[in-house]
Amino acid sequence: MKTKIKYIRHELGMSQDELAKKSNVSRQTISALENGKYNPSLALAYKITKILGCKHIEDVFVLE
């Protein structure tokens, strides 16, 4: 699964560590998400979407 997390996070001036803390996951999880090596649960995808200020999960996560 591809994500736009890195792009959106950079636009917000947010580090991986900041996003990880707000999401209650490790920085390594955020890195894995950004690199397409981890598929999040629906709950985590929703949480990250809201933290990044997006309305829809599809704005952040792209199913291939």
N, C-alpha and C positions, 0 to 999 in steps of 0.2 A: 504494500500500500504506500502510495506517495503522499507526502504531506507538504503543506505550505508553512509549517511551523517556523522553520528557520527564517524565511522571508518576513513573515508577520512579526516575529519576535524581534528581528533587527529593526524593522520599521518603528516598533514601540520602544526601542533602546533597552530591551530586556535581555539579560544573560540566561544561559541554560540553567544556571544555578538558581536564579530568581524564579524562573518558571517551574523548576523542579520543586522548590520549597512551597510555592503556592499550590502546586498540584499534589503535594504529598507523595512524590516519587523521587527516585534518585536522579542525579544529573546524567548518569549513564543511560537511564531509561529515556530521557529527553533526547540524548544523542542518538540512541538506537531508533527512536521514532523519526527523527529528522533524516536519518540515513536509510529509512525503509527496511530496517532489520527487525522491527517489532510491530506487531499489530495490537493496538490498545483495545481494552474492553470498551464497550459502549459508554459506560459510566466515565471512564477516564477521557475518552474522546470528547464527550459532552463537557466535562470539567475544563479541559484545555481550551476548547472552543470558547467558552464563556470567559475564561481568564484572558484570552487574547482579544476579547471584545468583539467577537464575531457572532452572528445570529444563528447560522446554520452549520452543522457539522461538515457539510459538503464544502463550506467556504475554507476549511482547513485540511480536511482529509479527502483524498482522491482515490477511489476504488479503481484499480486497474483491471 
